[in-house]
Amino acid sequence: MNKFSKNDYNIFIIKLTLFLFSFSLYFWANALFFTDDTMHKIYENKGNIVLFFNILNIIYSSLLSTIITLIIKFIALSSKDILKIKKVKNRNIALINSVKLIKKLTIKFSIYYAISFIFLSFFWYFISAFCAVYKNTQILLIRTTLISYLMSLLYPLALNIIPAFLRLISLRDKSHNKKCIYSFSYILHLI
C-alpha cells in the first residue's frame, strides 16, 4: 500500500492529508482500546507492559483504523475516475465527462475535507484528554500506535503473498484440485 506513489492521478496534497489523517486515526484507535484492564496491568507492572498482553488491542485498533481509512480513501482518491476518462477514445465525450468529473471531484473533496476536519478535531480532543489524564501511558500509546501502523503496512503484503502462493501451487499441481485451489486463490485476491 504505497501512500505516496508519483505514478497515479491523485492530488499530492490529498494523499498527504490522507496520510496525516490515517496516522491520527491510529493514535485515536489505540487510545480507544486502552481499557481499565490495560491501565491496571500498567499499574501492576509499574509502567511496563508486556507487548503480548496488548497485542489484541493493537490488532483491534489496526482493523478499525484500516476500515475507516478505506472508507475515507473511497471519498478522497480520484485516480480511478480520471483513468475512466483517459480510456475514452472520443475527444468530445471525454471533454463532457471531464467537466462532470470536475464537479464530482469538487464535491468529493469538499466532503473529504469536512469529514477530515471533524474527525481530526475529535481525535485531537480525545488524545489530548487521554494524555492529560493518563500521563504515564503516553510512551506506551506511541509504541502501540507505531506497531499498529506497521501492521497495517505489512498485512497487505501477506494478503497478496497468500493468493500468489496458492496460484503457484495450483499451477504445479497435477491432480484435479488444480481448479479448486486456483478459485480459492482468486477469492482471497478479491479480499
TABELBEL-V854219 format. One record per backbone hydrogen bond with DSSP energy under -0.5 kcal/mol. NH is the residue of the N-H (numbers start at 1). CO is the residue of the C=O. Records with the same first field share a line. If there is no record, write none. Layout:
NH: CO + CO
//
This chain:
3: 1
5: 2
15: 11
16: 12
17: 13
18: 14
19: 15
20: 16
21: 17
22: 18
23: 19
24: 20
25: 21
26: 22
27: 23
28: 24
29: 25
30: 26
31: 27
32: 28
33: 29
34: 31
35: 33
39: 35
40: 36
41: 37
42: 38
43: 39
44: 40
45: 41
46: 43
47: 42
48: 45
53: 50
54: 50
55: 51 + 52
58: 54
59: 55
60: 56
61: 57
62: 58
63: 59
64: 60
65: 61
66: 62
67: 63
68: 64
69: 65
70: 66
71: 67
72: 68
73: 69
74: 70
75: 71
76: 72
77: 73
82: 78
83: 79
84: 80
85: 81
86: 82
87: 83
88: 84 + 85
94: 90
95: 91
96: 92
97: 93
98: 94
99: 95
100: 96
101: 97
102: 98
103: 99
104: 100
105: 101
106: 102
107: 103
108: 104
109: 105
110: 106
111: 107
112: 108
113: 109
114: 110
115: 111
116: 112
117: 113
118: 114
119: 115
120: 116
121: 117
122: 118
123: 119
124: 120
125: 121
126: 122
127: 123
128: 124
129: 125
130: 126
131: 127
132: 128
133: 129
134: 130
135: 133
137: 134
138: 135
141: 137
142: 138
143: 139
144: 140
145: 141
146: 142
147: 143
148: 144
149: 145
150: 146
151: 147
152: 148
153: 149
154: 150
155: 151
157: 154
158: 154
159: 155
160: 156
161: 157
162: 158
163: 159
164: 160
165: 161
166: 162
167: 163
168: 164
169: 165
170: 166
171: 167
172: 168
173: 169
178: 175
179: 176
181: 177
182: 178
183: 179
184: 180
185: 181
186: 182
187: 183
188: 184
189: 185
190: 186
191: 187 + 188
//
